[in-house]
């Protein structure tokens, strides 16, 4: 090992050496500082609205600034609902792409596909939102009407694809979110899947497994934890996305409904659309909403990061 | 199919390939299921191609239209004050995006690289380093709007709307990305390079600055370029921090500013055709800028891989 020798060599070492080390330590501490400051300022700035509304801030669905009533439940619902639909749309597609790239495609095709997915990853979300509001929303209305008519009266699908479809709706926002999080989930799951040891795959094939049976029997059990983490990181991203959702969700207040074709609102969308004309109390309420969002995404991301790290440790242990 | 042939049917020609063919799985439905699943995987790629082609196609056809038609004027005139006005002008937003992104990079990249040096060269697997690593991963997931509000509260409220506020918010977003990609690159630097340097009596700081960082440089550069490309497209952090102007403002330290993503957002919700056209033009310009950064990052990476 180098460390003891190194320590002796540098014992009583130069000032430049120590100051460089301290600078590096400080840079590492900046991460802690920023996260701590975010927590403190967000809590500090939202106490006014929380004092005013009490627990109703989280449990009331009425948001009526002129009467100083600030309940954010419908916006929490909007955030959770759009992200959930986005995951339902994006996860099968992303995992399919990741498996195809890693297990099926020949090398030249693999490179091309990775390139295309990376291309989608660098398109700014505001551009996808622009497309969502000016192209997707007006043109998809016919499809929504068809969905609404077709599933009318069905048990669950009937309420999800409900009456009076709108171009700017939960579902349009979900489609835009799904497009945005697909490249993230694909690239994270690709990394996880690629850690499957070659001999496990060959063992499955040698037992006479078909390609799909090999994927189900060797690849998926090996990478399950990491895949869950990848999906959750996608979820965190979907919940925090602001501009694309603001443009496409339709800005309807107080909507807590299963009807995905109705207009609604989400926490980040309300913050951006109502910030301009806000007084002190309202700004405090909006910051309180940001804090709620911060807490939810932090929980999702912490769990996801822990899951991924644990699966990485497990993988290294297996090798 | 070859699976129906067997050496017994053709005793005169028992080639190895035929024997191999005979050993292939006979169970038709298992093979069929496998093919169906692989087909579905291919299909999912086709599914994601649809929005990619539609988004890029619309941005190029609508946005490329105004940028090419108004070629020099698009980049040299101010943004029309009235949304109703038809015609070009995105110079202030292009300047704003470049200035703010540059300043954010100047803040986040050195800090991020030093943070990664701490994690990989000093902290390693110690408890504080593990905490910093974990929190830096968590910080990657902090929504950009929260960063914007955070900088609004601690900076904009105290000083004023300015490009610097936007740059600070973007820097907060970039920092964990830079730390993560740089640390991965530092981990790839072989241990014997460090040992060789120590053997020559070089101090640790000199070893890091003259041996470790240079050999990790190309990968770090491409990671940073990708972080810059991502930051250039962020809207929400700028929403609360930079304000809005229609004339160019080169100075990020005083006065309001504007940026391409913000102009896209503002003009997308406008009812006027002229504004919508400018939104598409701004989208085209922004995509072109991020795309250039990405291509540049890719070139750097591949040059690096060839050299190794």
Boltz contact constraints between the chains, C-beta under 6 A:
constraints:
  - contact:
      token1: [A, 2]
      token2: [B, 195]
      max_distance: 6.0
  - contact:
      token1: [A, 6]
      token2: [B, 198]
      max_distance: 6.0
  - contact:
      token1: [A, 13]
      token2: [B, 203]
      max_distance: 6.0
  - contact:
      token1: [A, 17]
      token2: [B, 203]
      max_distance: 6.0
  - contact:
      token1: [A, 17]
      token2: [B, 204]
      max_distance: 6.0
  - contact:
      token1: [A, 17]
      token2: [B, 205]
      max_distance: 6.0
  - contact:
      token1: [A, 20]
      token2: [B, 205]
      max_distance: 6.0
  - contact:
      token1: [A, 23]
      token2: [B, 114]
      max_distance: 6.0
  - contact:
      token1: [A, 24]
      token2: [B, 114]
      max_distance: 6.0
  - contact:
      token1: [A, 24]
      token2: [B, 117]
      max_distance: 6.0
  - contact:
      token1: [A, 24]
      token2: [B, 118]
      max_distance: 6.0
  - contact:
      token1: [A, 24]
      token2: [B, 122]
      max_distance: 6.0
  - contact:
      token1: [A, 25]
      token2: [B, 118]
      max_distance: 6.0
  - contact:
      token1: [A, 27]
      token2: [B, 111]
      max_distance: 6.0
  - contact:
      token1: [A, 27]
      token2: [B, 114]
      max_distance: 6.0
  - contact:
      token1: [A, 27]
      token2: [B, 115]
      max_distance: 6.0
  - contact:
      token1: [A, 27]
      token2: [B, 118]
      max_distance: 6.0
  - contact:
      token1: [A, 28]
      token2: [B, 115]
      max_distance: 6.0
  - contact:
      token1: [A, 28]
      token2: [B, 118]
      max_distance: 6.0
  - contact:
      token1: [A, 28]
      token2: [B, 132]
      max_distance: 6.0
  - contact:
      token1: [A, 30]
      token2: [B, 111]
      max_distance: 6.0
  - contact:
      token1: [A, 31]
      token2: [B, 132]
      max_distance: 6.0
  - contact:
      token1: [A, 31]
      token2: [B, 135]
      max_distance: 6.0
  - contact:
      token1: [A, 31]
      token2: [B, 136]
      max_distance: 6.0
  - contact:
      token1: [A, 34]
      token2: [B, 172]
      max_distance: 6.0
  - contact:
      token1: [A, 35]
      token2: [B, 135]
      max_distance: 6.0
  - contact:
      token1: [A, 35]
      token2: [B, 139]
      max_distance: 6.0
  - contact:
      token1: [A, 38]
      token2: [B, 150]
      max_distance: 6.0
  - contact:
      token1: [A, 41]
      token2: [B, 150]
      max_distance: 6.0
  - contact:
      token1: [A, 41]
      token2: [B, 153]
      max_distance: 6.0
  - contact:
      token1: [A, 41]
      token2: [B, 154]
      max_distance: 6.0
  - contact:
      token1: [A, 45]
      token2: [B, 153]
      max_distance: 6.0
  - contact:
      token1: [A, 93]
      token2: [B, 44]
      max_distance: 6.0
  - contact:
      token1: [A, 93]
      token2: [B, 47]
      max_distance: 6.0
  - contact:
      token1: [A, 93]
      token2: [B, 48]
      max_distance: 6.0
  - contact:
      token1: [A, 96]
      token2: [B, 41]
      max_distance: 6.0
  - contact:
      token1: [A, 96]
      token2: [B, 44]
      max_distance: 6.0
  - contact:
      token1: [A, 97]
      token2: [B, 44]
      max_distance: 6.0
  - contact:
      token1: [A, 97]
      token2: [B, 45]
      max_distance: 6.0
  - contact:
      token1: [A, 99]
      token2: [B, 41]
      max_distance: 6.0
  - contact:
      token1: [A, 100]
      token2: [B, 41]
      max_distance: 6.0
  - contact:
      token1: [A, 100]
      token2: [B, 42]
      max_distance: 6.0
  - contact:
      token1: [A, 100]
      token2: [B, 45]
      max_distance: 6.0
  - contact:
      token1: [A, 104]
      token2: [B, 38]
      max_distance: 6.0
  - contact:
      token1: [A, 120]
      token2: [B, 52]
      max_distance: 6.0
  - contact:
      token1: [A, 122]
      token2: [B, 229]
      max_distance: 6.0
  - contact:
      token1: [A, 122]
      token2: [B, 290]
      max_distance: 6.0
  - contact:
      token1: [A, 122]
      token2: [B, 294]
      max_distance: 6.0
  - contact:
      token1: [A, 124]
      token2: [B, 233]
      max_distance: 6.0
  - contact:
      token1: [A, 124]
      token2: [B, 261]
      max_distance: 6.0
  - contact:
      token1: [A, 124]
      token2: [B, 286]
      max_distance: 6.0
  - contact:
      token1: [A, 126]
      token2: [B, 235]
      max_distance: 6.0
  - contact:
      token1: [A, 126]
      token2: [B, 261]
      max_distance: 6.0
  - contact:
      token1: [A, 126]
      token2: [B, 264]
      max_distance: 6.0
  - contact:
      token1: [A, 126]
      token2: [B, 265]
      max_distance: 6.0
  - contact:
      token1: [A, 127]
      token2: [B, 283]
      max_distance: 6.0
  - contact:
      token1: [A, 127]
      token2: [B, 287]
      max_distance: 6.0
  - contact:
      token1: [A, 128]
      token2: [B, 55]
      max_distance: 6.0
  - contact:
      token1: [A, 130]
      token2: [B, 264]
      max_distance: 6.0
  - contact:
      token1: [A, 130]
      token2: [B, 268]
      max_distance: 6.0
  - contact:
      token1: [A, 130]
      token2: [B, 279]
      max_distance: 6.0
  - contact:
      token1: [A, 130]
      token2: [B, 283]
      max_distance: 6.0
  - contact:
      token1: [A, 131]
      token2: [B, 55]
      max_distance: 6.0
  - contact:
      token1: [A, 131]
      token2: [B, 58]
      max_distance: 6.0
  - contact:
      token1: [A, 133]
      token2: [B, 268]
      max_distance: 6.0
  - contact:
      token1: [A, 135]
      token2: [B, 58]
      max_distance: 6.0
  - contact:
      token1: [A, 179]
      token2: [B, 51]
      max_distance: 6.0
  - contact:
      token1: [A, 182]
      token2: [B, 48]
      max_distance: 6.0
  - contact:
      token1: [A, 208]
      token2: [B, 25]
      max_distance: 6.0
  - contact:
      token1: [A, 210]
      token2: [B, 30]
      max_distance: 6.0
  - contact:
      token1: [A, 210]
      token2: [B, 31]
      max_distance: 6.0
  - contact:
      token1: [A, 210]
      token2: [B, 34]
      max_distance: 6.0
  - contact:
      token1: [A, 211]
      token2: [B, 34]
      max_distance: 6.0
  - contact:
      token1: [A, 212]
      token2: [B, 34]
      max_distance: 6.0
  - contact:
      token1: [A, 212]
      token2: [B, 37]
      max_distance: 6.0
  - contact:
      token1: [A, 236]
      token2: [B, 141]
      max_distance: 6.0
  - contact:
      token1: [A, 240]
      token2: [B, 143]
      max_distance: 6.0
  - contact:
      token1: [A, 242]
      token2: [B, 145]
      max_distance: 6.0
  - contact:
      token1: [A, 242]
      token2: [B, 236]
      max_distance: 6.0
  - contact:
      token1: [A, 243]
      token2: [B, 235]
      max_distance: 6.0
  - contact:
      token1: [A, 243]
      token2: [B, 236]
      max_distance: 6.0
  - contact:
      token1: [A, 243]
      token2: [B, 265]
      max_distance: 6.0
  - contact:
      token1: [A, 247]
      token2: [B, 268]
      max_distance: 6.0
  - contact:
      token1: [A, 268]
      token2: [B, 145]
      max_distance: 6.0
  - contact:
      token1: [A, 272]
      token2: [B, 239]
      max_distance: 6.0
  - contact:
      token1: [A, 287]
      token2: [B, 149]
      max_distance: 6.0
  - contact:
      token1: [A, 290]
      token2: [B, 146]
      max_distance: 6.0
  - contact:
      token1: [A, 290]
      token2: [B, 149]
      max_distance: 6.0
  - contact:
      token1: [A, 293]
      token2: [B, 143]
      max_distance: 6.0
  - contact:
      token1: [A, 294]
      token2: [B, 146]
      max_distance: 6.0
  - contact:
      token1: [A, 297]
      token2: [B, 141]
      max_distance: 6.0
  - contact:
      token1: [A, 297]
      token2: [B, 143]
      max_distance: 6.0
  - contact:
      token1: [A, 301]
      token2: [B, 138]
      max_distance: 6.0
  - contact:
      token1: [A, 301]
      token2: [B, 141]
      max_distance: 6.0
  - contact:
      token1: [A, 302]
      token2: [B, 138]
      max_distance: 6.0
  - contact:
      token1: [A, 305]
      token2: [B, 137]
      max_distance: 6.0
